[in-house]
Amino acid sequence: MKHPQLIVVKGKDNWCSLMKKQIGQVFTPLKWAEWLINKWNIFDAWLDGAHICDPTAGQGVFVTAMLHIARNRRIPITVDRLSRLALIEMSPSHLKRFRENTKKEFGVDFPTSQIFCQDVITEAHKGKYDILIGNPPWVNFGDLPTAYKTLLKPYFIQEGLVQETQPALLGSSRVDIAALVLKVVLGKLLKKSGSGYFYLPTSLFFGDGAHSGFRNYSADHRNFAIDTVYEFTSTKVFEGVNTAYCCARFQCDTQQEFPVTYFKELGGKWVEHQALPLKSANDPWRIVQNLDELNIGETLEIRFTPEQKPRQGVNTCGANNVFIFDHKPTHLPAEFLYPLATKEIWRQNVSSPHKWILLPYHREIGKPLTWSQIKKYDILRDYLQHHQEELQARKGTLLRASINRGNWWTLLGVGPYSFAPFKVIWEAYGKKLFNPIVLSSIDGQMWQGNQAMHAFIPCWFEDDAQRIKTELENPEIPILLRQLNGAGKCNWAQPGKIKKILSFDEVENRFI
Ligand SMILES: C[S@@+](CC[C@H](N)C(=O)[O-])C[C@H]1O[C@@H](n2cnc3c(N)ncnc32)[C@H](O)[C@@H]1O
């Protein structure tokens, strides 16, 4: 499950309604708000005169935690001290709840002059603070409501989170709104050399493509640096959230330096590591306990042609029930049914298919069949027509472009590479072992990978496939993947990452 603060907004799909609607949210438990405050002595900084703001405050748990600590330490909550706490939040009901709770629990009328009901991204805020604390929303841009996406696009571009030349790409982007919120608040709300302390998804530091724009360490033309991170691996700070998360300290107007001090929760203890970017400055981080471990992976090199770049498996875009079968269906033309890789191949070392996938595609060119080609197969036509409405209703920017061209039977991740006779394929998602194998075909039908679960390198010759498999078996590769902090996570050995860690020698037309 994702951190679902902003995902589900039913009814009118505009950002005003989004702001006002009660939407699924995960708030920080009081205990963990206090933990973060204590970890970095934020309470003492407040007593010493620092102005503190939670820029996406929800029901104000971080401010409540400050008041709790004051009460426990018998420190009076004075008007002066209150005047140095501020909350920004887009949902008025949360702020109302905060004021009611503060009155009930502490007998304090929290000053309305320090409560700002606004969108911190799109609306200007005058205040400047010494310290920002909180837990920004964690939601993929692609999962936001359409109208809000449109509103936010220019801000993503402005903050360098997506290239100006590729704004269309943003539609399907996995860039997290947390990256945008952070850049906006660090760049606009902090006083000179101010600092920020946040709970965050670790993907900001370890995600390959989507978050490289976050890792330019610059917000609104000001440098920012991350100096310490605590990654939770077994403690459940946020119940029911599967996204990997951490908390981190940011220092504004400071150049990013490496290594970053990186504490990882291991065996119930915080174990100190060092974090450094893989190669260039905005690369994902790798973490090591000892800097000697960085020698790993320096010489990994594999020859492949441009057509052989690593790929994800086929994506039905939510229509697995239409395209994927547990048994090979006898009622559909066999030439469009392909064996689909499943975990059994790696677990049980079997190469008989446990699932099949329907690809109504022209295998020579890797393009969807035209409707007139489909019509030549009555049963295929009837089957697809039976599911037409469902297939046409699928979402996603790239897929919609194809559906709008009339090809509502399209799948994503299908091209000439899908029909290469050999694939060097591995499990790419949530694993800890890197085990590439060679798959060819069953009765002339090529094996397919399943979405992000599998990644593969297409090969047109068996000896080439065997060579690449052998080269991928280099024991340094899983060590490097673990350093890139993907073990057990969704980005364990995804194509972009494999491409990045291996310096591929792109040999043009090697197989011609
Ligand atoms: C994960 S919750 C965290 C709330 C609180 N800081 C906590 O830790 O419990 C994120 C909050 O940000 C608010 N939010 C999301 N986008 C916002 C925006 N653009 N401006 C202001 N608030 C926003 C949501 O309404 C939600 O209450």
The ligand as an ORCA input file, in Angstrom:
! r2SCAN-3c Opt
* xyz 0 1
  C       1.209     12.664      5.749
  S       0.132     13.896      6.254
  C       1.114     14.465      7.546
  C       0.410     15.315      8.499
  C       1.220     15.612      9.742
  N       2.441     16.347      9.436
  C       1.565     14.311     10.413
  O       2.709     13.919     10.330
  O       0.673     13.699     10.983
  C       0.343     15.109      5.018
  C      -0.593     16.269      5.132
  O      -0.267     17.182      4.109
  C      -1.436     17.792      3.650
  N      -1.113     18.312      2.334
  C      -0.938     17.609      1.198
  N      -0.592     18.405      0.196
  C      -0.530     19.659      0.706
  C      -0.233     20.925      0.156
  N       0.072     21.047     -1.129
  N      -0.270     21.989      0.962
  C      -0.584     21.873      2.281
  N      -0.897     20.694      2.850
  C      -0.854     19.589      2.087
  C      -2.455     16.683      3.670
  O      -3.769     17.204      3.756
  C      -2.038     15.926      4.934
  O      -2.753     16.383      6.038
*
